[in-house]
Amino acid sequence: MRITYIDLVSGASGDMLLGALVDVGLPFDQLQHALDALHLPGCHLTQERVMRGAFAPPK
């Protein structure tokens, strides 16, 4: 079991937090399944790896 502590003293945007979790190993399918369980109409996730300037970790 892995435990992650997130210190949000300065805040964090939802999309950046979700992207970071997927980037460190959270399976995207697991995240999608959790969202589907909320039964929110019109909500969906997409996954796309992008390069912004010099920032894009190799995968």
PyMOL Python script that loads the backbone (N, CA, C, O; Angstrom):
from pymol import cmd

cmd.read_pdbstr("""\
ATOM      1  N   MET A   1       0.845  -1.170   0.000  1.00  0.00           N
ATOM      2  CA  MET A   1       0.000   0.000   0.000  1.00  0.00           C
ATOM      3  C   MET A   1       0.894   1.237   0.000  1.00  0.00           C
ATOM      4  O   MET A   1       1.874   1.319   0.740  1.00  0.00           O
ATOM      5  N   ARG A   2       0.534   2.184  -0.838  1.00  0.00           N
ATOM      6  CA  ARG A   2       1.260   3.453  -0.883  1.00  0.00           C
ATOM      7  C   ARG A   2       0.369   4.547  -0.334  1.00  0.00           C
ATOM      8  O   ARG A   2      -0.836   4.568  -0.582  1.00  0.00           O
ATOM      9  N   ILE A   3       0.963   5.439   0.402  1.00  0.00           N
ATOM     10  CA  ILE A   3       0.235   6.578   0.967  1.00  0.00           C
ATOM     11  C   ILE A   3       0.885   7.850   0.459  1.00  0.00           C
ATOM     12  O   ILE A   3       2.109   7.978   0.465  1.00  0.00           O
ATOM     13  N   THR A   4       0.071   8.779   0.024  1.00  0.00           N
ATOM     14  CA  THR A   4       0.569  10.063  -0.456  1.00  0.00           C
ATOM     15  C   THR A   4       0.006  11.172   0.411  1.00  0.00           C
ATOM     16  O   THR A   4      -1.203  11.244   0.632  1.00  0.00           O
ATOM     17  N   TYR A   5       0.865  12.019   0.894  1.00  0.00           N
ATOM     18  CA  TYR A   5       0.442  13.196   1.638  1.00  0.00           C
ATOM     19  C   TYR A   5       0.569  14.401   0.723  1.00  0.00           C
ATOM     20  O   TYR A   5       1.619  14.623   0.120  1.00  0.00           O
ATOM     21  N   ILE A   6      -0.491  15.170   0.620  1.00  0.00           N
ATOM     22  CA  ILE A   6      -0.486  16.348  -0.239  1.00  0.00           C
ATOM     23  C   ILE A   6      -0.693  17.569   0.647  1.00  0.00           C
ATOM     24  O   ILE A   6      -1.745  17.719   1.268  1.00  0.00           O
ATOM     25  N   ASP A   7       0.298  18.429   0.703  1.00  0.00           N
ATOM     26  CA  ASP A   7       0.234  19.645   1.512  1.00  0.00           C
ATOM     27  C   ASP A   7      -0.307  20.772   0.637  1.00  0.00           C
ATOM     28  O   ASP A   7       0.396  21.273  -0.241  1.00  0.00           O
ATOM     29  N   LEU A   8      -1.542  21.163   0.875  1.00  0.00           N
ATOM     30  CA  LEU A   8      -2.201  22.153   0.024  1.00  0.00           C
ATOM     31  C   LEU A   8      -2.241  23.542   0.649  1.00  0.00           C
ATOM     32  O   LEU A   8      -3.239  24.251   0.523  1.00  0.00           O
ATOM     33  N   VAL A   9      -1.183  23.927   1.306  1.00  0.00           N
ATOM     34  CA  VAL A   9      -1.129  25.228   1.959  1.00  0.00           C
ATOM     35  C   VAL A   9      -1.382  26.360   0.963  1.00  0.00           C
ATOM     36  O   VAL A   9      -2.099  27.313   1.269  1.00  0.00           O
ATOM     37  N   SER A  10      -0.796  26.252  -0.219  1.00  0.00           N
ATOM     38  CA  SER A  10      -0.965  27.299  -1.230  1.00  0.00           C
ATOM     39  C   SER A  10      -2.068  26.969  -2.233  1.00  0.00           C
ATOM     40  O   SER A  10      -2.317  27.746  -3.155  1.00  0.00           O
ATOM     41  N   GLY A  11      -2.724  25.835  -2.062  1.00  0.00           N
ATOM     42  CA  GLY A  11      -3.797  25.438  -2.967  1.00  0.00           C
ATOM     43  C   GLY A  11      -3.272  24.635  -4.142  1.00  0.00           C
ATOM     44  O   GLY A  11      -2.067  24.572  -4.391  1.00  0.00           O
ATOM     45  N   ALA A  12      -4.198  24.025  -4.855  1.00  0.00           N
ATOM     46  CA  ALA A  12      -3.857  23.262  -6.057  1.00  0.00           C
ATOM     47  C   ALA A  12      -5.098  23.188  -6.926  1.00  0.00           C
ATOM     48  O   ALA A  12      -6.203  22.987  -6.422  1.00  0.00           O
ATOM     49  N   SER A  13      -4.921  23.350  -8.229  1.00  0.00           N
ATOM     50  CA  SER A  13      -6.064  23.230  -9.123  1.00  0.00           C
ATOM     51  C   SER A  13      -6.365  21.753  -9.334  1.00  0.00           C
ATOM     52  O   SER A  13      -5.462  20.917  -9.306  1.00  0.00           O
ATOM     53  N   GLY A  14      -7.627  21.439  -9.544  1.00  0.00           N
ATOM     54  CA  GLY A  14      -8.044  20.055  -9.693  1.00  0.00           C
ATOM     55  C   GLY A  14      -7.398  19.348 -10.854  1.00  0.00           C
ATOM     56  O   GLY A  14      -6.963  18.205 -10.717  1.00  0.00           O
ATOM     57  N   ASP A  15      -7.325  20.012 -12.014  1.00  0.00           N
ATOM     58  CA  ASP A  15      -6.751  19.354 -13.182  1.00  0.00           C
ATOM     59  C   ASP A  15      -5.265  19.069 -12.997  1.00  0.00           C
ATOM     60  O   ASP A  15      -4.768  18.034 -13.442  1.00  0.00           O
ATOM     61  N   MET A  16      -4.560  19.979 -12.346  1.00  0.00           N
ATOM     62  CA  MET A  16      -3.135  19.767 -12.117  1.00  0.00           C
ATOM     63  C   MET A  16      -2.907  18.647 -11.103  1.00  0.00           C
ATOM     64  O   MET A  16      -1.978  17.854 -11.249  1.00  0.00           O
ATOM     65  N   LEU A  17      -3.752  18.584 -10.078  1.00  0.00           N
ATOM     66  CA  LEU A  17      -3.627  17.530  -9.076  1.00  0.00           C
ATOM     67  C   LEU A  17      -3.910  16.165  -9.697  1.00  0.00           C
ATOM     68  O   LEU A  17      -3.164  15.216  -9.456  1.00  0.00           O
ATOM     69  N   LEU A  18      -4.968  16.050 -10.488  1.00  0.00           N
ATOM     70  CA  LEU A  18      -5.278  14.781 -11.138  1.00  0.00           C
ATOM     71  C   LEU A  18      -4.181  14.373 -12.111  1.00  0.00           C
ATOM     72  O   LEU A  18      -3.807  13.202 -12.171  1.00  0.00           O
ATOM     73  N   GLY A  19      -3.665  15.329 -12.872  1.00  0.00           N
ATOM     74  CA  GLY A  19      -2.572  15.044 -13.792  1.00  0.00           C
ATOM     75  C   GLY A  19      -1.329  14.551 -13.064  1.00  0.00           C
ATOM     76  O   GLY A  19      -0.656  13.631 -13.527  1.00  0.00           O
ATOM     77  N   ALA A  20      -1.029  15.156 -11.940  1.00  0.00           N
ATOM     78  CA  ALA A  20       0.139  14.743 -11.163  1.00  0.00           C
ATOM     79  C   ALA A  20      -0.048  13.330 -10.614  1.00  0.00           C
ATOM     80  O   ALA A  20       0.893  12.537 -10.614  1.00  0.00           O
ATOM     81  N   LEU A  21      -1.256  13.012 -10.147  1.00  0.00           N
ATOM     82  CA  LEU A  21      -1.516  11.673  -9.621  1.00  0.00           C
ATOM     83  C   LEU A  21      -1.364  10.612 -10.712  1.00  0.00           C
ATOM     84  O   LEU A  21      -0.785   9.552 -10.473  1.00  0.00           O
ATOM     85  N   VAL A  22      -1.878  10.892 -11.893  1.00  0.00           N
ATOM     86  CA  VAL A  22      -1.732   9.947 -13.012  1.00  0.00           C
ATOM     87  C   VAL A  22      -0.265   9.829 -13.398  1.00  0.00           C
ATOM     88  O   VAL A  22       0.207   8.735 -13.708  1.00  0.00           O
ATOM     89  N   ASP A  23       0.456  10.936 -13.383  1.00  0.00           N
ATOM     90  CA  ASP A  23       1.862  10.933 -13.778  1.00  0.00           C
ATOM     91  C   ASP A  23       2.732  10.127 -12.816  1.00  0.00           C
ATOM     92  O   ASP A  23       3.744   9.564 -13.234  1.00  0.00           O
ATOM     93  N   VAL A  24       2.361  10.059 -11.541  1.00  0.00           N
ATOM     94  CA  VAL A  24       3.159   9.287 -10.583  1.00  0.00           C
ATOM     95  C   VAL A  24       2.683   7.845 -10.459  1.00  0.00           C
ATOM     96  O   VAL A  24       3.222   7.078  -9.660  1.00  0.00           O
ATOM     97  N   GLY A  25       1.658   7.467 -11.258  1.00  0.00           N
ATOM     98  CA  GLY A  25       1.321   6.052 -11.281  1.00  0.00           C
ATOM     99  C   GLY A  25      -0.123   5.664 -11.050  1.00  0.00           C
ATOM    100  O   GLY A  25      -0.444   4.482 -11.175  1.00  0.00           O
ATOM    101  N   LEU A  26      -1.013   6.584 -10.719  1.00  0.00           N
ATOM    102  CA  LEU A  26      -2.424   6.236 -10.559  1.00  0.00           C
ATOM    103  C   LEU A  26      -2.965   5.829 -11.928  1.00  0.00           C
ATOM    104  O   LEU A  26      -2.911   6.625 -12.865  1.00  0.00           O
ATOM    105  N   PRO A  27      -3.484   4.614 -12.064  1.00  0.00           N
ATOM    106  CA  PRO A  27      -4.018   4.198 -13.367  1.00  0.00           C
ATOM    107  C   PRO A  27      -5.194   5.076 -13.786  1.00  0.00           C
ATOM    108  O   PRO A  27      -6.111   5.322 -13.002  1.00  0.00           O
ATOM    109  N   PHE A  28      -5.155   5.539 -15.024  1.00  0.00           N
ATOM    110  CA  PHE A  28      -6.200   6.428 -15.527  1.00  0.00           C
ATOM    111  C   PHE A  28      -7.561   5.745 -15.466  1.00  0.00           C
ATOM    112  O   PHE A  28      -8.566   6.390 -15.165  1.00  0.00           O
ATOM    113  N   ASP A  29      -7.602   4.445 -15.751  1.00  0.00           N
ATOM    114  CA  ASP A  29      -8.868   3.707 -15.708  1.00  0.00           C
ATOM    115  C   ASP A  29      -9.479   3.726 -14.306  1.00  0.00           C
ATOM    116  O   ASP A  29     -10.698   3.801 -14.158  1.00  0.00           O
ATOM    117  N   GLN A  30      -8.641   3.660 -13.295  1.00  0.00           N
ATOM    118  CA  GLN A  30      -9.126   3.703 -11.914  1.00  0.00           C
ATOM    119  C   GLN A  30      -9.729   5.073 -11.605  1.00  0.00           C
ATOM    120  O   GLN A  30     -10.756   5.161 -10.931  1.00  0.00           O
ATOM    121  N   LEU A  31      -9.112   6.112 -12.083  1.00  0.00           N
ATOM    122  CA  LEU A  31      -9.627   7.465 -11.892  1.00  0.00           C
ATOM    123  C   LEU A  31     -10.963   7.634 -12.633  1.00  0.00           C
ATOM    124  O   LEU A  31     -11.900   8.226 -12.098  1.00  0.00           O
ATOM    125  N   GLN A  32     -11.042   7.113 -13.857  1.00  0.00           N
ATOM    126  CA  GLN A  32     -12.276   7.190 -14.629  1.00  0.00           C
ATOM    127  C   GLN A  32     -13.397   6.421 -13.931  1.00  0.00           C
ATOM    128  O   GLN A  32     -14.538   6.881 -13.896  1.00  0.00           O
ATOM    129  N   HIS A  33     -13.077   5.260 -13.382  1.00  0.00           N
ATOM    130  CA  HIS A  33     -14.073   4.449 -12.672  1.00  0.00           C
ATOM    131  C   HIS A  33     -14.616   5.203 -11.452  1.00  0.00           C
ATOM    132  O   HIS A  33     -15.815   5.158 -11.176  1.00  0.00           O
ATOM    133  N   ALA A  34     -13.736   5.890 -10.726  1.00  0.00           N
ATOM    134  CA  ALA A  34     -14.170   6.661  -9.557  1.00  0.00           C
ATOM    135  C   ALA A  34     -15.100   7.798  -9.973  1.00  0.00           C
ATOM    136  O   ALA A  34     -16.084   8.072  -9.287  1.00  0.00           O
ATOM    137  N   LEU A  35     -14.800   8.458 -11.080  1.00  0.00           N
ATOM    138  CA  LEU A  35     -15.670   9.524 -11.571  1.00  0.00           C
ATOM    139  C   LEU A  35     -17.023   8.964 -12.013  1.00  0.00           C
ATOM    140  O   LEU A  35     -18.067   9.548 -11.721  1.00  0.00           O
ATOM    141  N   ASP A  36     -17.000   7.843 -12.710  1.00  0.00           N
ATOM    142  CA  ASP A  36     -18.245   7.220 -13.163  1.00  0.00           C
ATOM    143  C   ASP A  36     -19.145   6.854 -11.984  1.00  0.00           C
ATOM    144  O   ASP A  36     -20.369   6.911 -12.101  1.00  0.00           O
ATOM    145  N   ALA A  37     -18.555   6.482 -10.857  1.00  0.00           N
ATOM    146  CA  ALA A  37     -19.326   6.095  -9.671  1.00  0.00           C
ATOM    147  C   ALA A  37     -20.101   7.273  -9.077  1.00  0.00           C
ATOM    148  O   ALA A  37     -21.045   7.070  -8.313  1.00  0.00           O
ATOM    149  N   LEU A  38     -19.712   8.492  -9.422  1.00  0.00           N
ATOM    150  CA  LEU A  38     -20.416   9.679  -8.905  1.00  0.00           C
ATOM    151  C   LEU A  38     -21.688   9.985  -9.684  1.00  0.00           C
ATOM    152  O   LEU A  38     -22.512  10.781  -9.232  1.00  0.00           O
ATOM    153  N   HIS A  39     -21.860   9.364 -10.849  1.00  0.00           N
ATOM    154  CA  HIS A  39     -23.069   9.546 -11.691  1.00  0.00           C
ATOM    155  C   HIS A  39     -23.348  11.021 -11.976  1.00  0.00           C
ATOM    156  O   HIS A  39     -24.471  11.495 -11.802  1.00  0.00           O
ATOM    157  N   LEU A  40     -22.326  11.732 -12.411  1.00  0.00           N
ATOM    158  CA  LEU A  40     -22.471  13.142 -12.762  1.00  0.00           C
ATOM    159  C   LEU A  40     -22.704  13.260 -14.261  1.00  0.00           C
ATOM    160  O   LEU A  40     -21.827  12.906 -15.049  1.00  0.00           O
ATOM    161  N   PRO A  41     -23.870  13.751 -14.668  1.00  0.00           N
ATOM    162  CA  PRO A  41     -24.145  13.837 -16.107  1.00  0.00           C
ATOM    163  C   PRO A  41     -23.211  14.826 -16.804  1.00  0.00           C
ATOM    164  O   PRO A  41     -22.969  15.924 -16.304  1.00  0.00           O
ATOM    165  N   GLY A  42     -22.698  14.431 -17.945  1.00  0.00           N
ATOM    166  CA  GLY A  42     -21.859  15.315 -18.748  1.00  0.00           C
ATOM    167  C   GLY A  42     -20.408  15.400 -18.302  1.00  0.00           C
ATOM    168  O   GLY A  42     -19.639  16.155 -18.896  1.00  0.00           O
ATOM    169  N   CYS A  43     -20.007  14.655 -17.281  1.00  0.00           N
ATOM    170  CA  CYS A  43     -18.614  14.700 -16.812  1.00  0.00           C
ATOM    171  C   CYS A  43     -17.844  13.519 -17.381  1.00  0.00           C
ATOM    172  O   CYS A  43     -18.293  12.375 -17.311  1.00  0.00           O
ATOM    173  N   HIS A  44     -16.689  13.810 -17.940  1.00  0.00           N
ATOM    174  CA  HIS A  44     -15.823  12.761 -18.457  1.00  0.00           C
ATOM    175  C   HIS A  44     -14.378  13.232 -18.396  1.00  0.00           C
ATOM    176  O   HIS A  44     -14.103  14.429 -18.306  1.00  0.00           O
ATOM    177  N   LEU A  45     -13.477  12.291 -18.444  1.00  0.00           N
ATOM    178  CA  LEU A  45     -12.053  12.602 -18.423  1.00  0.00           C
ATOM    179  C   LEU A  45     -11.438  12.186 -19.743  1.00  0.00           C
ATOM    180  O   LEU A  45     -11.879  11.227 -20.375  1.00  0.00           O
ATOM    181  N   THR A  46     -10.420  12.913 -20.149  1.00  0.00           N
ATOM    182  CA  THR A  46      -9.617  12.526 -21.298  1.00  0.00           C
ATOM    183  C   THR A  46      -8.157  12.568 -20.869  1.00  0.00           C
ATOM    184  O   THR A  46      -7.780  13.304 -19.957  1.00  0.00           O
ATOM    185  N   GLN A  47      -7.363  11.781 -21.530  1.00  0.00           N
ATOM    186  CA  GLN A  47      -5.943  11.732 -21.205  1.00  0.00           C
ATOM    187  C   GLN A  47      -5.142  11.992 -22.468  1.00  0.00           C
ATOM    188  O   GLN A  47      -5.359  11.348 -23.494  1.00  0.00           O
ATOM    189  N   GLU A  48      -4.211  12.945 -22.389  1.00  0.00           N
ATOM    190  CA  GLU A  48      -3.363  13.279 -23.529  1.00  0.00           C
ATOM    191  C   GLU A  48      -2.033  13.777 -22.997  1.00  0.00           C
ATOM    192  O   GLU A  48      -1.996  14.664 -22.145  1.00  0.00           O
ATOM    193  N   ARG A  49      -0.951  13.217 -23.489  1.00  0.00           N
ATOM    194  CA  ARG A  49       0.388  13.641 -23.070  1.00  0.00           C
ATOM    195  C   ARG A  49       0.810  14.802 -23.972  1.00  0.00           C
ATOM    196  O   ARG A  49       0.775  14.678 -25.196  1.00  0.00           O
ATOM    197  N   VAL A  50       1.204  15.916 -23.381  1.00  0.00           N
ATOM    198  CA  VAL A  50       1.571  17.094 -24.155  1.00  0.00           C
ATOM    199  C   VAL A  50       2.939  17.620 -23.733  1.00  0.00           C
ATOM    200  O   VAL A  50       3.447  17.279 -22.665  1.00  0.00           O
ATOM    201  N   MET A  51       3.513  18.440 -24.571  1.00  0.00           N
ATOM    202  CA  MET A  51       4.786  19.112 -24.275  1.00  0.00           C
ATOM    203  C   MET A  51       4.499  20.598 -24.192  1.00  0.00           C
ATOM    204  O   MET A  51       3.999  21.192 -25.147  1.00  0.00           O
ATOM    205  N   ARG A  52       4.808  21.195 -23.065  1.00  0.00           N
ATOM    206  CA  ARG A  52       4.610  22.631 -22.864  1.00  0.00           C
ATOM    207  C   ARG A  52       5.983  23.257 -22.619  1.00  0.00           C
ATOM    208  O   ARG A  52       6.553  23.112 -21.537  1.00  0.00           O
ATOM    209  N   GLY A  53       6.500  23.940 -23.612  1.00  0.00           N
ATOM    210  CA  GLY A  53       7.844  24.492 -23.475  1.00  0.00           C
ATOM    211  C   GLY A  53       8.837  23.339 -23.351  1.00  0.00           C
ATOM    212  O   GLY A  53       8.890  22.457 -24.209  1.00  0.00           O
ATOM    213  N   ALA A  54       9.606  23.356 -22.297  1.00  0.00           N
ATOM    214  CA  ALA A  54      10.592  22.289 -22.075  1.00  0.00           C
ATOM    215  C   ALA A  54      10.070  21.260 -21.091  1.00  0.00           C
ATOM    216  O   ALA A  54      10.815  20.365 -20.691  1.00  0.00           O
ATOM    217  N   PHE A  55       8.811  21.362 -20.690  1.00  0.00           N
ATOM    218  CA  PHE A  55       8.280  20.501 -19.639  1.00  0.00           C
ATOM    219  C   PHE A  55       7.452  19.351 -20.205  1.00  0.00           C
ATOM    220  O   PHE A  55       6.341  19.557 -20.693  1.00  0.00           O
ATOM    221  N   ALA A  56       7.980  18.185 -20.138  1.00  0.00           N
ATOM    222  CA  ALA A  56       7.257  16.944 -20.439  1.00  0.00           C
ATOM    223  C   ALA A  56       8.178  15.809 -20.039  1.00  0.00           C
ATOM    224  O   ALA A  56       9.151  15.526 -20.738  1.00  0.00           O
ATOM    225  N   PRO A  57       7.891  15.162 -18.940  1.00  0.00           N
ATOM    226  CA  PRO A  57       8.766  14.071 -18.506  1.00  0.00           C
ATOM    227  C   PRO A  57       8.724  12.918 -19.496  1.00  0.00           C
ATOM    228  O   PRO A  57       7.660  12.609 -20.034  1.00  0.00           O
ATOM    229  N   PRO A  58       9.848  12.284 -19.744  1.00  0.00           N
ATOM    230  CA  PRO A  58       9.863  11.166 -20.681  1.00  0.00           C
ATOM    231  C   PRO A  58       9.075   9.987 -20.133  1.00  0.00           C
ATOM    232  O   PRO A  58       9.133   9.699 -18.938  1.00  0.00           O
ATOM    233  N   LYS A  59       8.352   9.316 -20.989  1.00  0.00           N
ATOM    234  CA  LYS A  59       7.596   8.110 -20.594  1.00  0.00           C
ATOM    235  C   LYS A  59       7.845   7.027 -21.572  1.00  0.00           C
ATOM    236  O   LYS A  59       7.307   5.929 -21.428  1.00  0.00           O
TER     237      LYS A  59
END
""", "prot")
cmd.dss("prot")
cmd.show_as("cartoon", "prot")
cmd.util.cbc("prot")
cmd.orient("prot")
